[in-house]
Amino acid sequence: MLIKKISVKLKSVIYLLLLLILGLISISCSSVLYIGIPDTYKGYYISTEAINQGDYLHFRVFNGGFSMWFGDPSEQDAYGLDMIRPDYIIGNGYAFSFDTHNISGTISFVESRAIVTFIKNTEPLFSVYEVTCVMYKQ
């Protein structure tokens, strides 16, 4: 009878330890997802080369969202693309994806640069693949 009690207690301790280990593994393997872009990346960015009919890709990160437009390197006025609100953006700290009915893509931040890929889903249709942009104004 004493051996059965010890056996039952030992089994319950082993099960509890296994549950604890599984819980710790599941917590440590998950990553935090952010909605919107943190203020760490706030500022104006411009592509390092012309993309669309000689224009450069500009984008400005602010208030968790961003706006994108095409223009010459000296322009800072937005035209051509929509503002992407924070609730359309999800990411893990440095890489973010966004999707609206007009445009979808990704932005990855590396130091003071950003790598942008996107597809515009409305007329005129076009896509941009891995354009490097540098921050030129905070």
OpenMM code with the backbone's topology and positions (N, CA, C; nanometers):
from openmm import Vec3, app, unit

residues = "MET LEU ILE LYS LYS ILE SER VAL LYS LEU LYS SER VAL ILE TYR LEU LEU LEU LEU LEU ILE LEU GLY LEU ILE SER ILE SER CYS SER SER VAL LEU TYR ILE GLY ILE PRO ASP THR TYR LYS GLY TYR TYR ILE SER THR GLU ALA ILE ASN GLN GLY ASP TYR LEU HIS PHE ARG VAL PHE ASN GLY GLY PHE SER MET TRP PHE GLY ASP PRO SER GLU GLN ASP ALA TYR GLY LEU ASP MET ILE ARG PRO ASP TYR ILE ILE GLY ASN GLY TYR ALA PHE SER PHE ASP THR HIS ASN ILE SER GLY THR ILE SER PHE VAL GLU SER ARG ALA ILE VAL THR PHE ILE LYS ASN THR GLU PRO LEU PHE SER VAL TYR GLU VAL THR CYS VAL MET TYR LYS GLN".split()
positions = [
    Vec3(0.0824, -0.1195, 0.0000),
    Vec3(0.0000, 0.0000, 0.0000),
    Vec3(0.0868, 0.1259, 0.0000),
    Vec3(0.1938, 0.1236, 0.0773),
    Vec3(0.2868, 0.2366, 0.0841),
    Vec3(0.3553, 0.2588, -0.0507),
    Vec3(0.3877, 0.1487, -0.1171),
    Vec3(0.4529, 0.1576, -0.2479),
    Vec3(0.3567, 0.2184, -0.3496),
    Vec3(0.2275, 0.1857, -0.3463),
    Vec3(0.1292, 0.2428, -0.4376),
    Vec3(0.1153, 0.3932, -0.4158),
    Vec3(0.1157, 0.4391, -0.2899),
    Vec3(0.1045, 0.5820, -0.2602),
    Vec3(0.2260, 0.6571, -0.3140),
    Vec3(0.3450, 0.6009, -0.2952),
    Vec3(0.4662, 0.6637, -0.3456),
    Vec3(0.4638, 0.6663, -0.4978),
    Vec3(0.4173, 0.5572, -0.5600),
    Vec3(0.4096, 0.5480, -0.7050),
    Vec3(0.3133, 0.6527, -0.7611),
    Vec3(0.1981, 0.6720, -0.6986),
    Vec3(0.0997, 0.7708, -0.7433),
    Vec3(0.1561, 0.9115, -0.7272),
    Vec3(0.2220, 0.9396, -0.6160),
    Vec3(0.2806, 1.0716, -0.5934),
    Vec3(0.3925, 1.0986, -0.6938),
    Vec3(0.4737, 0.9981, -0.7194),
    Vec3(0.5828, 1.0134, -0.8145),
    Vec3(0.5295, 1.0409, -0.9552),
    Vec3(0.4244, 0.9694, -0.9941),
    Vec3(0.3640, 0.9924, -1.1248),
    Vec3(0.3075, 1.1346, -1.1348),
    Vec3(0.2413, 1.1794, -1.0309),
    Vec3(0.1828, 1.3142, -1.0351),
    Vec3(0.2924, 1.4211, -1.0389),
    Vec3(0.4021, 1.3996, -0.9687),
    Vec3(0.5146, 1.4937, -0.9728),
    Vec3(0.5758, 1.4955, -1.1124),
    Vec3(0.5921, 1.3798, -1.1741),
    Vec3(0.6485, 1.3722, -1.3093),
    Vec3(0.5565, 1.4431, -1.4092),
    Vec3(0.4257, 1.4216, -1.3993),
    Vec3(0.3314, 1.4889, -1.4881),
    Vec3(0.3362, 1.6408, -1.4705),
    Vec3(0.3436, 1.6861, -1.3462),
    Vec3(0.3521, 1.8300, -1.3209),
    Vec3(0.4816, 1.8893, -1.3783),
    Vec3(0.5918, 1.8182, -1.3631),
    Vec3(0.7185, 1.8648, -1.4189),
    Vec3(0.7125, 1.8706, -1.5714),
    Vec3(0.6533, 1.7703, -1.6334),
    Vec3(0.6379, 1.7713, -1.7789),
    Vec3(0.5518, 1.8885, -1.8248),
    Vec3(0.4419, 1.9141, -1.7561),
    Vec3(0.3570, 2.0278, -1.7903),
    Vec3(0.4321, 2.1595, -1.7738),
    Vec3(0.5096, 2.1702, -1.6681),
    Vec3(0.5878, 2.2905, -1.6445),
    Vec3(0.6916, 2.3111, -1.7557),
    Vec3(0.7608, 2.2051, -1.7925),
    Vec3(0.8611, 2.2133, -1.8987),
    Vec3(0.7958, 2.2497, -2.0315),
    Vec3(0.6831, 2.1866, -2.0648),
    Vec3(0.6116, 2.2197, -2.1885),
    Vec3(0.5636, 2.3649, -2.1881),
    Vec3(0.5160, 2.4118, -2.0749),
    Vec3(0.4731, 2.5510, -2.0637),
    Vec3(0.5888, 2.6470, -2.0853),
    Vec3(0.7028, 2.6199, -2.0256),
    Vec3(0.8204, 2.7054, -2.0440),
    Vec3(0.8683, 2.7054, -2.1877),
    Vec3(0.8666, 2.5895, -2.2520),
    Vec3(0.9087, 2.5821, -2.3917),
    Vec3(0.8136, 2.6606, -2.4802),
    Vec3(0.6845, 2.6488, -2.4593),
    Vec3(0.5882, 2.7204, -2.5444),
    Vec3(0.5976, 2.8711, -2.5243),
    Vec3(0.6265, 2.9154, -2.4033),
    Vec3(0.6414, 3.0589, -2.3788),
    Vec3(0.7691, 3.1113, -2.4441),
    Vec3(0.8771, 3.0384, -2.4325),
    Vec3(1.0046, 3.0872, -2.4854),
    Vec3(1.0121, 3.0798, -2.6371),
    Vec3(0.9321, 2.9980, -2.7001),
    Vec3(0.9376, 2.9838, -2.8460),
    Vec3(0.8456, 3.0813, -2.9179),
    Vec3(0.7623, 3.1514, -2.8480),
    Vec3(0.6718, 3.2443, -2.9144),
    Vec3(0.7356, 3.3820, -2.9212),
    Vec3(0.7033, 3.4556, -3.0262),
    Vec3(0.7553, 3.5909, -3.0395),
    Vec3(0.6404, 3.6894, -3.0266),
    Vec3(0.6737, 3.8086, -2.9858),
    Vec3(0.5743, 3.9125, -2.9675),
    Vec3(0.5461, 3.9775, -3.1029),
    Vec3(0.4206, 3.9953, -3.1355),
    Vec3(0.3828, 4.0634, -3.2587),
    Vec3(0.3306, 4.2017, -3.2234),
    Vec3(0.3728, 4.2991, -3.2993),
    Vec3(0.3305, 4.4368, -3.2776),
    Vec3(0.2292, 4.4761, -3.3836),
    Vec3(0.1363, 4.5601, -3.3442),
    Vec3(0.0452, 4.6201, -3.4412),
    Vec3(0.0923, 4.7628, -3.4597),
    Vec3(0.1240, 4.7989, -3.5825),
    Vec3(0.1808, 4.9299, -3.6109),
    Vec3(0.3327, 4.9261, -3.6011),
    Vec3(0.3952, 5.0338, -3.6458),
    Vec3(0.5406, 5.0448, -3.6445),
    Vec3(0.5815, 5.1308, -3.5255),
    Vec3(0.6759, 5.0838, -3.4425),
    Vec3(0.7164, 5.1625, -3.3249),
    Vec3(0.7826, 5.2954, -3.3633),
    Vec3(0.7800, 5.3907, -3.2708),
    Vec3(0.8392, 5.5223, -3.2950),
    Vec3(0.9901, 5.5170, -3.3167),
    Vec3(1.0525, 5.4049, -3.2862),
    Vec3(1.1961, 5.3876, -3.3110),
    Vec3(1.2297, 5.4154, -3.4570),
    Vec3(1.1386, 5.3818, -3.5467),
    Vec3(1.1623, 5.3942, -3.6904),
    Vec3(1.0976, 5.5196, -3.7499),
    Vec3(1.0492, 5.6087, -3.6664),
    Vec3(0.9825, 5.7296, -3.7126),
    Vec3(1.0781, 5.8154, -3.7956),
    Vec3(1.0300, 5.8680, -3.9091),
    Vec3(1.1105, 5.9555, -3.9934),
    Vec3(1.0760, 5.9429, -4.1398),
    Vec3(1.1505, 6.0161, -4.2232),
    Vec3(1.1356, 6.0130, -4.3678),
    Vec3(1.2417, 5.9219, -4.4275),
    Vec3(1.2031, 5.8413, -4.5254),
    Vec3(1.2948, 5.7514, -4.5954),
    Vec3(1.2816, 5.7757, -4.7448),
    Vec3(1.3908, 5.7536, -4.8187),
    Vec3(1.3885, 5.7681, -4.9640),
    Vec3(1.4692, 5.6538, -5.0249),
    Vec3(1.4259, 5.6068, -5.1423),
    Vec3(1.4976, 5.4974, -5.2077),
    Vec3(1.6349, 5.5455, -5.2548),
    Vec3(1.7291, 5.4538, -5.2605),
    Vec3(1.8657, 5.4880, -5.3016),
    Vec3(1.8787, 5.4992, -5.4536),
    Vec3(1.7759, 5.4547, -5.5259),
    Vec3(1.7768, 5.4662, -5.6724),
    Vec3(1.6355, 5.4923, -5.7222),
    Vec3(1.6253, 5.5484, -5.8409),
    Vec3(1.4947, 5.5771, -5.9004),
    Vec3(1.4253, 5.4472, -5.9384),
    Vec3(1.2915, 5.4450, -5.9251),
    Vec3(1.2181, 5.3226, -5.9555),
    Vec3(1.1086, 5.3438, -6.0590),
    Vec3(1.0212, 5.4369, -6.0351),
    Vec3(0.9004, 5.4533, -6.1152),
    Vec3(0.9163, 5.5735, -6.2085),
    Vec3(0.9496, 5.5482, -6.3345),
    Vec3(0.9651, 5.6534, -6.4354),
    Vec3(1.0585, 5.7639, -6.3869),
    Vec3(1.1688, 5.7245, -6.3270),
    Vec3(1.2673, 5.8214, -6.2803),
    Vec3(1.2388, 5.8799, -6.1434),
    Vec3(1.1246, 5.8454, -6.0842),
    Vec3(1.0913, 5.8948, -5.9506),
    Vec3(1.1494, 5.8039, -5.8436),
    Vec3(1.1653, 5.8597, -5.7271),
    Vec3(1.2155, 5.7856, -5.6121),
    Vec3(1.0995, 5.7504, -5.5201),
    Vec3(1.1120, 5.6386, -5.4515),
    Vec3(1.0117, 5.6001, -5.3531),
    Vec3(1.0428, 5.6722, -5.2224),
    Vec3(0.9444, 5.7425, -5.1714),
    Vec3(0.9542, 5.8087, -5.0416),
    Vec3(0.8559, 5.7408, -4.9482),
    Vec3(0.8886, 5.7316, -4.8210),
    Vec3(0.7859, 5.6982, -4.7239),
    Vec3(0.8197, 5.7609, -4.5908),
    Vec3(0.7138, 5.7896, -4.5175),
    Vec3(0.7269, 5.8563, -4.3886),
    Vec3(0.6565, 5.7722, -4.2840),
    Vec3(0.7289, 5.7357, -4.1790),
    Vec3(0.6724, 5.6585, -4.0687),
    Vec3(0.6320, 5.7573, -3.9592),
    Vec3(0.5072, 5.7497, -3.9143),
    Vec3(0.4585, 5.8362, -3.8072),
    Vec3(0.3336, 5.7769, -3.7447),
    Vec3(0.3154, 5.7974, -3.6164),
    Vec3(0.1973, 5.7521, -3.5414),
    Vec3(0.1649, 5.6046, -3.5621),
    Vec3(0.2656, 5.5198, -3.5775),
    Vec3(0.2433, 5.3769, -3.5933),
    Vec3(0.2127, 5.3327, -3.7355),
    Vec3(0.1859, 5.4268, -3.8238),
    Vec3(0.1568, 5.3952, -3.9630),
    Vec3(0.2599, 5.4589, -4.0537),
    Vec3(0.2316, 5.4614, -4.1831),
    Vec3(0.3225, 5.5269, -4.2765),
    Vec3(0.2475, 5.5658, -4.4030),
    Vec3(0.3075, 5.6592, -4.4768),
    Vec3(0.2561, 5.6944, -4.6083),
    Vec3(0.3694, 5.6770, -4.7083),
    Vec3(0.3342, 5.6424, -4.8312),
    Vec3(0.4327, 5.6192, -4.9373),
    Vec3(0.3937, 5.7027, -5.0579),
    Vec3(0.4950, 5.7515, -5.1298),
    Vec3(0.4697, 5.8254, -5.2516),
    Vec3(0.5928, 5.8234, -5.3403),
    Vec3(0.5744, 5.8631, -5.4651),
    Vec3(0.6840, 5.8741, -5.5599),
    Vec3(0.7100, 6.0214, -5.5883),
    Vec3(0.8367, 6.0562, -5.6084),
    Vec3(0.8718, 6.1941, -5.6399),
    Vec3(1.0215, 6.2069, -5.6575),
    Vec3(1.0660, 6.3301, -5.6855),
    Vec3(1.2098, 6.3494, -5.6967),
    Vec3(1.2708, 6.3555, -5.5563),
    Vec3(1.4014, 6.3454, -5.5455),
    Vec3(1.4644, 6.3360, -5.4135),
    Vec3(1.4376, 6.4537, -5.3195),
    Vec3(1.4075, 6.5708, -5.3733),
    Vec3(1.3870, 6.6875, -5.2865),
    Vec3(1.2434, 6.7022, -5.2365),
    Vec3(1.1489, 6.6286, -5.2941),
    Vec3(1.0080, 6.6414, -5.2546),
    Vec3(0.9804, 6.5760, -5.1209),
    Vec3(0.8900, 6.6391, -5.0454),
    Vec3(0.8459, 6.5782, -4.9204),
    Vec3(0.6938, 6.5757, -4.9117),
    Vec3(0.6262, 6.6082, -5.0195),
    Vec3(0.4803, 6.6056, -5.0213),
    Vec3(0.4317, 6.4716, -5.0741),
    Vec3(0.3332, 6.4169, -5.0069),
    Vec3(0.2826, 6.2850, -5.0438),
    Vec3(0.1869, 6.2940, -5.1626),
    Vec3(0.2089, 6.2072, -5.2609),
    Vec3(0.1111, 6.1887, -5.3671),
    Vec3(0.1272, 6.0477, -5.4236),
    Vec3(0.0213, 5.9930, -5.4732),
    Vec3(0.0297, 5.8674, -5.5462),
    Vec3(-0.0087, 5.7425, -5.4701),
    Vec3(0.0137, 5.7343, -5.3419),
    Vec3(-0.0206, 5.6136, -5.2669),
    Vec3(-0.0903, 5.6502, -5.1368),
    Vec3(-0.1630, 5.5541, -5.0817),
    Vec3(-0.2412, 5.5789, -4.9612),
    Vec3(-0.1575, 5.5780, -4.8345),
    Vec3(-0.2149, 5.6368, -4.7319),
    Vec3(-0.1616, 5.6270, -4.5969),
    Vec3(-0.1983, 5.4888, -4.5433),
    Vec3(-0.1027, 5.4175, -4.4849),
    Vec3(-0.1281, 5.2860, -4.4270),
    Vec3(-0.1420, 5.3037, -4.2769),
    Vec3(-0.2610, 5.2794, -4.2243),
    Vec3(-0.2881, 5.2974, -4.0812),
    Vec3(-0.2259, 5.1836, -4.0001),
    Vec3(-0.1979, 5.2082, -3.8711),
    Vec3(-0.1346, 5.1063, -3.7864),
    Vec3(-0.2110, 4.9745, -3.7778),
    Vec3(-0.3439, 4.9789, -3.7860),
    Vec3(-0.4203, 4.8548, -3.7723),
    Vec3(-0.4089, 4.7647, -3.8951),
    Vec3(-0.3442, 4.8114, -4.0024),
    Vec3(-0.3172, 4.7275, -4.1195),
    Vec3(-0.1743, 4.6729, -4.1192),
    Vec3(-0.0990, 4.6988, -4.0130),
    Vec3(0.0428, 4.6628, -4.0062),
    Vec3(0.0650, 4.5685, -3.8892),
    Vec3(0.1396, 4.4616, -3.9134),
    Vec3(0.1766, 4.3696, -3.8054),
    Vec3(0.3234, 4.3329, -3.8237),
    Vec3(0.3953, 4.3201, -3.7119),
    Vec3(0.5377, 4.2900, -3.7219),
    Vec3(0.5950, 4.2369, -3.5931),
    Vec3(0.7246, 4.2104, -3.5952),
    Vec3(0.7887, 4.1497, -3.4791),
    Vec3(0.9034, 4.2319, -3.4221),
    Vec3(0.9100, 4.3596, -3.4501),
    Vec3(1.0146, 4.4432, -3.3939),
    Vec3(1.0972, 4.5130, -3.4994),
    Vec3(1.1317, 4.4470, -3.6085),
    Vec3(1.2079, 4.5119, -3.7160),
    Vec3(1.1528, 4.4782, -3.8552),
    Vec3(1.0704, 4.3768, -3.8662),
    Vec3(1.0110, 4.3380, -3.9947),
    Vec3(0.8589, 4.3470, -3.9821),
    Vec3(0.7970, 4.4148, -4.0781),
    Vec3(0.6532, 4.4402, -4.0713),
    Vec3(0.5892, 4.4068, -4.2052),
    Vec3(0.4664, 4.3572, -4.1994),
    Vec3(0.3894, 4.3364, -4.3217),
    Vec3(0.2622, 4.4189, -4.3114),
    Vec3(0.2110, 4.4602, -4.4261),
    Vec3(0.0904, 4.5418, -4.4289),
    Vec3(0.0020, 4.4958, -4.5435),
    Vec3(-0.1270, 4.5186, -4.5274),
    Vec3(-0.2219, 4.4761, -4.6296),
    Vec3(-0.3482, 4.5597, -4.6184),
    Vec3(-0.3820, 4.6304, -4.7240),
    Vec3(-0.5088, 4.7027, -4.7339),
    Vec3(-0.5739, 4.6585, -4.8645),
    Vec3(-0.6867, 4.7152, -4.8986),
    Vec3(-0.7476, 4.6781, -5.0261),
    Vec3(-0.6713, 4.7369, -5.1444),
    Vec3(-0.5881, 4.8400, -5.1221),
    Vec3(-0.5128, 4.9039, -5.2306),
    Vec3(-0.3700, 4.8537, -5.2467),
    Vec3(-0.3064, 4.8188, -5.1371),
    Vec3(-0.1629, 4.7921, -5.1405),
    Vec3(-0.1268, 4.6903, -5.0321),
    Vec3(-0.0293, 4.6052, -5.0625),
    Vec3(0.0185, 4.5084, -4.9624),
    Vec3(0.1675, 4.4883, -4.9824),
    Vec3(0.2378, 4.4557, -4.8733),
    Vec3(0.3816, 4.4352, -4.8838),
    Vec3(0.4499, 4.4202, -4.7502),
    Vec3(0.5824, 4.4404, -4.7515),
    Vec3(0.6632, 4.4266, -4.6301),
    Vec3(0.7630, 4.5414, -4.6198),
    Vec3(0.8014, 4.5715, -4.4960),
    Vec3(0.9087, 4.6668, -4.4680),
    Vec3(0.9963, 4.6040, -4.3610),
    Vec3(1.1259, 4.5986, -4.3859),
    Vec3(1.2227, 4.5501, -4.2867),
    Vec3(1.3201, 4.6628, -4.2577),
    Vec3(1.3404, 4.6918, -4.1300),
    Vec3(1.4309, 4.7992, -4.0903),
    Vec3(1.5641, 4.7399, -4.0461),
    Vec3(1.6734, 4.7941, -4.1009),
    Vec3(1.8082, 4.7532, -4.0646),
    Vec3(1.8875, 4.8814, -4.0427),
    Vec3(1.9222, 4.9102, -3.9172),
    Vec3(1.9899, 5.0341, -3.8790),
    Vec3(1.9098, 5.1533, -3.9303),
    Vec3(1.9675, 5.2397, -4.0130),
    Vec3(1.8937, 5.3571, -4.0624),
    Vec3(1.8393, 5.3336, -4.2035),
    Vec3(1.8316, 5.2075, -4.2446),
    Vec3(1.7793, 5.1723, -4.3769),
    Vec3(1.6499, 5.0934, -4.3620),
    Vec3(1.5760, 5.0886, -4.4701),
    Vec3(1.4540, 5.0089, -4.4750),
    Vec3(1.4486, 4.9389, -4.6102),
    Vec3(1.4103, 4.8116, -4.6102),
    Vec3(1.3929, 4.7353, -4.7332),
    Vec3(1.2417, 4.7231, -4.7549),
    Vec3(1.1940, 4.7732, -4.8688),
    Vec3(1.0502, 4.7798, -4.8957),
    Vec3(1.0161, 4.6926, -5.0155),
    Vec3(0.9122, 4.6120, -5.0018),
    Vec3(0.8559, 4.5339, -5.1115),
    Vec3(0.7048, 4.5522, -5.1055),
    Vec3(0.6417, 4.5843, -5.2180),
    Vec3(0.4961, 4.5959, -5.2155),
    Vec3(0.4356, 4.5775, -5.3532),
    Vec3(0.3055, 4.5528, -5.3523),
    Vec3(0.2255, 4.5409, -5.4749),
    Vec3(0.1064, 4.6333, -5.4599),
    Vec3(0.0826, 4.7160, -5.5600),
    Vec3(-0.0356, 4.8020, -5.5626),
    Vec3(-0.1451, 4.7251, -5.6352),
    Vec3(-0.2593, 4.7086, -5.5691),
    Vec3(-0.3661, 4.6229, -5.6203),
    Vec3(-0.4728, 4.6968, -5.7012),
    Vec3(-0.4600, 4.8273, -5.7166),
    Vec3(-0.5579, 4.9040, -5.7936),
    Vec3(-0.4882, 4.9684, -5.9131),
    Vec3(-0.5664, 5.0196, -6.0069),
    Vec3(-0.5104, 5.0810, -6.1287),
    Vec3(-0.4325, 5.2062, -6.0950),
    Vec3(-0.3210, 5.2332, -6.1541),
    Vec3(-0.2413, 5.1429, -6.2353),
    Vec3(-0.1697, 5.0410, -6.1474),
    Vec3(-0.1739, 4.9154, -6.1889),
    Vec3(-0.1119, 4.8080, -6.1121),
    Vec3(0.0399, 4.8129, -6.1275),
    Vec3(0.1119, 4.7929, -6.0199),
    Vec3(0.2572, 4.7806, -6.0280),
    Vec3(0.3088, 4.7170, -5.9005),
    Vec3(0.4329, 4.6724, -5.9060),
    Vec3(0.4946, 4.6135, -5.7871),
    Vec3(0.6368, 4.6663, -5.7745),
    Vec3(0.6855, 4.6679, -5.6531),
    Vec3(0.8212, 4.7108, -5.6223),
    Vec3(0.8838, 4.5983, -5.5418),
    Vec3(1.0008, 4.5547, -5.5823),
    Vec3(1.0644, 4.4403, -5.5185),
    Vec3(1.1952, 4.4811, -5.4521),
    Vec3(1.2019, 4.4669, -5.3224),
    Vec3(1.3212, 4.4904, -5.2397),
    Vec3(1.3972, 4.6171, -5.2743),
    Vec3(1.3327, 4.7293, -5.2527),
    Vec3(1.3965, 4.8583, -5.2723),
    Vec3(1.4590, 4.9022, -5.1404),
    Vec3(1.5856, 4.9421, -5.1448),
    Vec3(1.6525, 4.9896, -5.0235),
    Vec3(1.6273, 5.1395, -5.0104),
    Vec3(1.5800, 5.1795, -4.8940),
    Vec3(1.5552, 5.3211, -4.8654),
    Vec3(1.6405, 5.3600, -4.7448),
    Vec3(1.6868, 5.4841, -4.7441),
    Vec3(1.7657, 5.5329, -4.6313),
    Vec3(1.6891, 5.6465, -4.5648),
    Vec3(1.7089, 5.6588, -4.4324),
    Vec3(1.6434, 5.7670, -4.3591),
    Vec3(1.7170, 5.8966, -4.3904),
    Vec3(1.6407, 6.0012, -4.4272),
    Vec3(1.7053, 6.1282, -4.4542),
    Vec3(1.6560, 6.2389, -4.3632),
    Vec3(1.5566, 6.2104, -4.2824),
    Vec3(1.5079, 6.3111, -4.1884),
    Vec3(1.4316, 6.2411, -4.0779),
    Vec3(1.4607, 6.2758, -3.9553),
    Vec3(1.3938, 6.2142, -3.8400),
    Vec3(1.2597, 6.2776, -3.8147),
] * unit.nanometer
topology = app.Topology()
chain = topology.addChain("A")
for resn in residues:
    res = topology.addResidue(resn, chain)
    for name in ("N", "CA", "C"):
        topology.addAtom(name, app.Element.getBySymbol(name[0]), res)
